[in-house]
Amino acid sequence: MNAAANRGSRPAAGDVRQRNDPDMDADGDDDHPEVRVANPHAHTFLATYPLSQKGLRMFVDMIQAFESRAIESSLEMHTRDPDEPDAGLFEHAVRKKRRRAAISDDSQEESFVWVYYFAPLDQVYTFGVLVKAADDQQATEVNKLVEGMQSMQRQLSKLVEKDRKQFNEEAVINVAALFFYSGAVADYSAGEGTLMLEKAAMAYLRNYPHILGHNGKNIMQPGGLDVQKKIKAVLSAKWTNLRNHLKEELHASTGKESGTEMATLLELTFRLFKGYRIPITEHGLRRICVLRWCALEYSVRTEPTAIVTDNPPDGEPEGHNQPRTRWEINPLFWQKTSTFMRSLTKDFYNPDNVAAVIEFHGKVVEDDKDQFGHYEFEDDPKDRADQKKVDKYLVDSYVSTLRVQPLQATA
């Protein structure tokens, strides 16, 4: 068979061209077209108002035609990092319009994200209403059609308002952990410490609103203050959770209390960072090491003492000493730790004391290895660069509060 005949022939079942053609099934037949829907609002509409296969095809064609011709300002945008899995909502992203956008603060550093542009919710529902009316054989009376459209319009208004306030809560929680475990934190207290963390994290989200989802840019504008309050509430709640978790892990890693085992600094850090997208760096390890030093110095939990009981065990004299089995929480731990960290931070930004601070960090790390075990670790230069970007927001937040002048070096 010649080339011309090949070009005019129907592709065989399983052919790559056939697999990419949404109007052909696995047998190469056109009778049951496969329709791929990638617009998130289309999924929402179809979950409530199912369409026939023909109606679905028309619905998707209308959306795609609008997306291919509309200007970007009239489309919604979703941004995804290159290393995030292309699944779920965008599993059919081959049918979406992709564009690249640089987000790097440093023009010499190559960084990009995938940006998906898609029809907004109100436009998708307008198309859906029209197709549903034509597709539904029962919607033959004009009055019923008008009533249905009015009802859907009311629902649409509620959905649009609700959609504008949606944000990726999981991503906000990760940002909370990213900042809390930064080596640049100068105050872990629940009061002023939280306010300084919040100031830094919100400044970060204003510069990278795509982290919040496709509404992020609008949310972080002055008009999104109501949603920003919810984001701050998520951050604050997570920082409370992290404070409690961190001090318990610090205490357990010392192996002082019965039922706990000593852990190397690297093991402890892996345990703390588990479940979050936080890179481990030498800078981060030093911070966890200083916090464990604080746990030993200021005691997360107080060592148990003997108590005297009037009901001694059989065979024991009255007044027998019974050891406490429960270690009491030290309510002043974070207060003392934060006082020390503030002082250490001020000394670091003092040219006369910075050398002593660096020497202190080195000694603490070596003492920790001698007491809890040695380990081998070498961080990634890219992870260090990414972490420095986060640290900068914290430094900017602390400069005015602590009245210090930031240095170029990093302890």
PLY file of the C-alpha trace (Angstrom):
ply
format ascii 1.0
element vertex 411
property float x
property float y
property float z
element edge 410
property int vertex1
property int vertex2
end_header
0.00 0.00 0.00
1.44 3.39 -0.98
1.89 6.45 1.25
-1.19 8.22 -0.14
-3.34 5.23 0.70
-1.85 5.10 4.17
-2.72 8.74 4.78
-6.31 8.17 3.73
-6.83 4.94 5.67
-8.57 4.66 9.04
-6.11 4.17 11.96
-6.16 0.71 13.48
-7.47 0.08 16.99
-4.76 0.90 19.51
-3.06 3.33 17.10
-1.58 6.38 18.88
-3.61 8.73 16.67
-6.77 6.85 17.56
-5.98 6.92 21.30
-5.60 10.70 21.14
-8.83 11.18 19.18
-11.67 11.79 21.69
-14.28 10.82 19.07
-13.06 7.21 18.72
-13.39 4.36 21.16
-10.97 1.45 21.69
-12.35 -0.36 18.63
-11.90 2.64 16.35
-15.66 3.31 16.17
-17.14 6.79 16.15
-20.46 5.70 17.71
-19.34 6.22 21.31
-17.10 9.28 21.45
-14.87 9.68 24.48
-15.32 13.19 25.86
-12.58 14.56 28.12
-13.60 17.30 30.53
-10.75 19.24 32.16
-12.50 22.44 33.30
-13.12 22.20 37.10
-16.38 24.16 36.93
-17.67 21.84 34.19
-17.19 18.92 36.59
-19.24 20.81 39.21
-22.06 21.48 36.71
-22.14 17.91 35.41
-22.28 16.50 38.94
-25.65 18.26 39.37
-26.97 18.39 35.80
-25.87 15.33 33.80
-25.97 15.60 30.01
-26.34 13.10 27.23
-23.24 12.12 25.29
-24.22 14.48 22.48
-24.98 17.28 24.92
-21.70 16.67 26.70
-19.81 16.93 23.42
-21.54 20.25 22.66
-20.89 21.50 26.20
-17.15 20.73 26.00
-16.87 22.22 22.50
-18.44 25.49 23.68
-16.06 25.71 26.64
-13.00 24.93 24.54
-14.03 27.42 21.86
-14.40 30.13 24.49
-11.05 29.27 26.12
-9.22 29.33 22.79
-10.56 32.75 21.80
-10.97 34.65 25.08
-8.30 37.01 26.37
-6.41 35.86 29.46
-8.00 38.49 31.72
-11.43 36.92 31.18
-10.19 33.42 32.10
-9.46 31.86 35.47
-5.94 30.72 36.20
-4.50 27.78 38.11
-0.76 27.51 38.71
1.06 24.27 39.46
4.71 23.64 40.25
6.50 21.44 37.70
7.27 18.75 40.27
3.66 18.37 41.43
1.84 15.31 40.07
-0.35 16.00 37.02
-3.40 14.14 38.31
-6.89 14.66 39.66
-8.41 17.85 38.27
-5.84 18.14 35.49
-5.50 14.46 34.55
-6.75 15.44 31.06
-4.58 18.55 30.94
-3.48 17.61 27.43
-6.64 19.38 26.34
-5.87 22.50 28.36
-3.99 25.57 27.25
-0.62 25.64 29.03
1.67 28.60 29.42
4.85 29.09 31.39
5.36 31.87 33.92
8.58 32.72 35.74
8.30 33.24 39.50
11.96 33.55 40.46
13.07 36.56 42.48
16.51 36.18 40.90
16.55 36.73 37.15
19.55 34.42 36.85
17.76 31.49 38.43
15.61 29.51 36.02
12.29 28.60 37.59
8.85 28.09 36.11
5.38 26.81 36.81
2.60 25.48 34.65
-0.24 27.97 34.28
-3.65 26.66 33.25
-6.17 29.11 31.83
-9.82 27.99 31.81
-13.32 29.38 31.44
-14.71 30.93 34.66
-17.61 29.47 36.58
-20.30 31.89 35.36
-19.40 31.35 31.69
-19.36 27.56 32.09
-22.79 27.59 33.76
-24.21 29.83 31.03
-23.12 27.26 28.42
-24.41 24.44 30.61
-27.86 26.00 30.99
-28.20 26.41 27.22
-27.08 22.86 26.48
-29.21 21.40 29.27
-32.29 23.17 27.93
-31.68 21.77 24.45
-30.68 18.37 25.79
-33.60 17.83 28.16
-36.70 16.66 26.31
-38.88 17.56 29.28
-37.86 21.24 29.12
-40.24 22.09 26.31
-42.31 24.76 28.00
-40.88 28.26 27.96
-42.06 29.02 31.49
-40.32 25.97 32.89
-37.15 26.91 31.04
-37.25 30.47 32.38
-37.92 29.26 35.92
-35.10 26.76 35.65
-32.66 29.37 34.40
-33.66 31.77 37.17
-33.19 29.06 39.78
-29.83 28.08 38.35
-28.81 31.74 38.21
-29.51 32.05 41.93
-27.50 28.93 42.61
-24.77 30.25 40.33
-24.52 33.49 42.30
-24.06 31.50 45.50
-21.49 29.23 43.87
-19.53 32.16 42.45
-19.45 33.86 45.85
-18.40 30.63 47.55
-15.77 29.88 44.91
-14.16 33.29 45.38
-13.50 32.45 49.02
-11.97 29.03 48.44
-8.26 28.46 49.10
-5.95 25.47 49.41
-5.90 24.88 53.17
-3.35 22.06 52.89
-0.95 24.44 51.14
-1.43 27.05 53.90
-0.62 24.40 56.53
2.57 23.55 54.66
3.53 27.24 54.58
2.97 27.39 58.35
5.37 24.47 58.88
7.88 25.88 56.38
8.15 29.14 58.34
7.92 27.58 61.82
10.88 25.27 61.18
12.98 27.96 59.51
16.39 28.60 61.03
15.60 32.33 61.05
12.79 32.19 63.65
13.65 34.45 66.60
10.58 33.95 68.80
8.48 30.81 69.40
6.03 32.36 71.87
2.29 32.19 71.22
1.93 35.97 71.43
4.41 38.22 69.68
6.16 35.23 68.14
2.98 34.25 66.29
2.43 37.82 65.09
5.92 37.99 63.60
5.50 34.59 61.95
2.14 35.70 60.57
3.58 38.92 59.14
6.30 36.96 57.33
4.01 34.18 56.04
1.36 36.59 54.72
4.02 38.65 52.91
5.24 35.39 51.33
1.71 34.48 50.18
1.19 37.94 48.69
4.26 37.37 46.51
3.31 33.76 45.67
-0.53 33.80 45.67
-0.73 30.80 43.31
0.04 28.65 46.37
-3.52 29.33 47.55
-5.11 28.07 44.31
-6.68 29.78 41.30
-8.29 32.44 43.52
-5.05 33.29 45.29
-4.33 36.54 43.46
-7.78 37.95 44.23
-7.72 36.69 47.82
-4.46 38.49 48.61
-5.77 41.81 47.27
-7.20 44.44 49.70
-10.72 43.24 48.81
-9.99 39.73 50.13
-9.54 40.67 53.79
-12.33 38.34 54.97
-10.60 35.33 53.40
-7.20 36.51 54.61
-8.57 36.36 58.17
-9.44 32.70 57.61
-5.94 32.04 56.28
-4.43 33.68 59.37
-6.65 31.49 61.56
-5.36 28.35 59.80
-1.76 29.53 60.24
-2.24 30.35 63.93
-3.92 27.02 64.69
-1.14 25.12 62.94
1.58 27.00 64.81
-0.09 26.08 68.11
-0.12 22.45 67.00
3.53 22.62 65.90
4.66 24.15 69.22
3.10 21.29 71.16
4.41 18.65 68.76
7.93 20.11 68.61
8.49 20.28 72.36
7.24 16.71 72.83
9.53 15.43 70.06
12.48 17.37 71.51
11.87 15.84 74.93
11.37 12.31 73.58
14.54 12.50 71.46
16.68 12.96 74.58
15.67 9.51 75.84
15.47 10.82 79.41
11.94 9.61 80.14
11.01 5.96 80.36
9.61 4.68 77.07
11.57 7.12 74.91
14.75 6.58 72.91
17.56 8.93 71.98
17.62 10.05 68.34
20.38 11.59 66.27
19.86 15.15 65.13
19.16 13.97 61.57
16.61 11.38 62.77
14.87 14.00 64.89
14.72 16.48 62.00
13.30 13.86 59.61
10.66 13.07 62.22
9.69 16.74 62.57
9.63 17.52 58.84
7.76 14.34 57.88
4.53 15.14 56.06
5.60 18.61 54.96
7.41 19.84 51.86
10.36 21.22 53.83
13.92 20.68 52.57
16.48 19.62 55.18
19.55 21.87 55.15
22.57 22.33 57.39
21.04 25.63 58.51
17.82 23.86 59.47
19.69 21.09 61.31
21.56 23.69 63.36
18.28 25.29 64.39
16.76 21.98 65.55
20.02 21.31 67.40
19.79 24.64 69.26
16.17 23.86 70.15
17.20 20.47 71.58
19.89 22.29 73.56
17.09 24.50 74.93
15.06 21.38 75.78
17.95 20.14 77.91
18.76 23.56 79.37
15.20 24.66 80.25
13.45 21.25 80.49
10.35 20.60 78.40
9.15 18.37 81.22
10.39 18.43 84.82
12.16 15.37 86.15
9.95 13.31 88.48
10.48 13.34 92.25
9.48 10.85 94.91
6.17 11.28 96.74
5.18 10.04 100.19
2.03 7.93 100.48
-0.03 7.04 103.54
-1.06 3.76 101.87
2.22 1.92 101.20
2.29 -1.37 99.28
2.11 -4.59 101.29
5.30 -5.13 103.25
6.47 -1.52 102.97
6.60 0.83 105.98
4.25 3.84 106.22
5.68 6.87 104.46
7.23 4.70 101.74
8.59 6.79 98.84
6.82 6.16 95.56
8.45 7.47 92.36
6.30 9.60 90.07
5.67 7.98 86.71
4.38 11.10 84.96
6.76 13.89 84.00
5.17 17.29 84.48
5.10 19.79 81.58
7.14 22.92 82.17
4.77 25.81 81.28
7.71 28.24 81.03
9.65 26.29 78.41
8.67 28.36 75.36
8.95 31.60 77.30
12.54 30.83 78.34
13.42 29.45 74.91
12.06 32.53 73.13
13.95 34.87 75.48
17.16 33.02 74.67
16.48 32.94 70.89
15.75 36.68 70.81
19.03 37.36 72.59
20.91 35.01 70.26
19.36 36.69 67.21
20.30 40.17 68.43
23.87 39.01 69.07
24.08 37.52 65.59
23.15 40.84 64.01
25.68 42.65 66.21
29.06 42.75 64.37
30.85 42.53 67.73
29.08 39.31 68.74
28.41 37.45 65.48
31.61 35.39 65.73
30.64 34.16 69.20
27.19 33.14 67.93
28.68 31.14 65.05
31.10 29.48 67.49
28.16 28.63 69.78
26.29 26.94 66.93
29.33 24.87 66.02
29.90 23.74 69.61
26.25 22.85 70.15
26.21 20.69 67.01
29.40 18.84 67.98
28.18 18.28 71.56
24.87 16.98 70.19
26.67 14.47 67.97
28.76 13.27 70.91
25.69 12.83 73.11
23.06 11.56 70.65
25.05 10.05 67.80
26.90 11.03 64.64
25.38 11.07 61.15
26.37 11.77 57.55
24.53 14.50 55.66
25.15 16.94 52.82
22.43 19.35 51.80
21.42 20.39 48.28
22.51 23.89 47.12
19.05 24.41 45.59
17.40 23.58 48.93
19.66 26.12 50.64
18.69 28.79 48.09
14.96 28.04 48.47
15.20 28.17 52.26
17.03 31.51 52.15
14.05 33.00 50.31
11.79 31.97 53.19
14.30 33.16 55.79
14.37 36.62 54.19
10.68 37.16 54.94
11.29 36.28 58.60
14.32 38.57 58.83
12.30 41.44 57.36
9.57 40.74 59.93
12.01 40.75 62.87
14.18 43.71 61.88
11.73 46.37 63.08
10.66 44.43 66.18
14.14 43.52 67.43
15.69 46.77 66.16
18.57 45.00 64.41
20.37 45.51 61.12
20.41 42.32 58.99
23.81 40.97 57.95
24.71 39.21 54.72
25.94 36.06 56.47
23.68 33.34 57.83
24.44 31.56 61.08
0 1
1 2
2 3
3 4
4 5
5 6
6 7
7 8
8 9
9 10
10 11
11 12
12 13
13 14
14 15
15 16
16 17
17 18
18 19
19 20
20 21
21 22
22 23
23 24
24 25
25 26
26 27
27 28
28 29
29 30
30 31
31 32
32 33
33 34
34 35
35 36
36 37
37 38
38 39
39 40
40 41
41 42
42 43
43 44
44 45
45 46
46 47
47 48
48 49
49 50
50 51
51 52
52 53
53 54
54 55
55 56
56 57
57 58
58 59
59 60
60 61
61 62
62 63
63 64
64 65
65 66
66 67
67 68
68 69
69 70
70 71
71 72
72 73
73 74
74 75
75 76
76 77
77 78
78 79
79 80
80 81
81 82
82 83
83 84
84 85
85 86
86 87
87 88
88 89
89 90
90 91
91 92
92 93
93 94
94 95
95 96
96 97
97 98
98 99
99 100
100 101
101 102
102 103
103 104
104 105
105 106
106 107
107 108
108 109
109 110
110 111
111 112
112 113
113 114
114 115
115 116
116 117
117 118
118 119
119 120
120 121
121 122
122 123
123 124
124 125
125 126
126 127
127 128
128 129
129 130
130 131
131 132
132 133
133 134
134 135
135 136
136 137
137 138
138 139
139 140
140 141
141 142
142 143
143 144
144 145
145 146
146 147
147 148
148 149
149 150
150 151
151 152
152 153
153 154
154 155
155 156
156 157
157 158
158 159
159 160
160 161
161 162
162 163
163 164
164 165
165 166
166 167
167 168
168 169
169 170
170 171
171 172
172 173
173 174
174 175
175 176
176 177
177 178
178 179
179 180
180 181
181 182
182 183
183 184
184 185
185 186
186 187
187 188
188 189
189 190
190 191
191 192
192 193
193 194
194 195
195 196
196 197
197 198
198 199
199 200
200 201
201 202
202 203
203 204
204 205
205 206
206 207
207 208
208 209
209 210
210 211
211 212
212 213
213 214
214 215
215 216
216 217
217 218
218 219
219 220
220 221
221 222
222 223
223 224
224 225
225 226
226 227
227 228
228 229
229 230
230 231
231 232
232 233
233 234
234 235
235 236
236 237
237 238
238 239
239 240
240 241
241 242
242 243
243 244
244 245
245 246
246 247
247 248
248 249
249 250
250 251
251 252
252 253
253 254
254 255
255 256
256 257
257 258
258 259
259 260
260 261
261 262
262 263
263 264
264 265
265 266
266 267
267 268
268 269
269 270
270 271
271 272
272 273
273 274
274 275
275 276
276 277
277 278
278 279
279 280
280 281
281 282
282 283
283 284
284 285
285 286
286 287
287 288
288 289
289 290
290 291
291 292
292 293
293 294
294 295
295 296
296 297
297 298
298 299
299 300
300 301
301 302
302 303
303 304
304 305
305 306
306 307
307 308
308 309
309 310
310 311
311 312
312 313
313 314
314 315
315 316
316 317
317 318
318 319
319 320
320 321
321 322
322 323
323 324
324 325
325 326
326 327
327 328
328 329
329 330
330 331
331 332
332 333
333 334
334 335
335 336
336 337
337 338
338 339
339 340
340 341
341 342
342 343
343 344
344 345
345 346
346 347
347 348
348 349
349 350
350 351
351 352
352 353
353 354
354 355
355 356
356 357
357 358
358 359
359 360
360 361
361 362
362 363
363 364
364 365
365 366
366 367
367 368
368 369
369 370
370 371
371 372
372 373
373 374
374 375
375 376
376 377
377 378
378 379
379 380
380 381
381 382
382 383
383 384
384 385
385 386
386 387
387 388
388 389
389 390
390 391
391 392
392 393
393 394
394 395
395 396
396 397
397 398
398 399
399 400
400 401
401 402
402 403
403 404
404 405
405 406
406 407
407 408
408 409
409 410
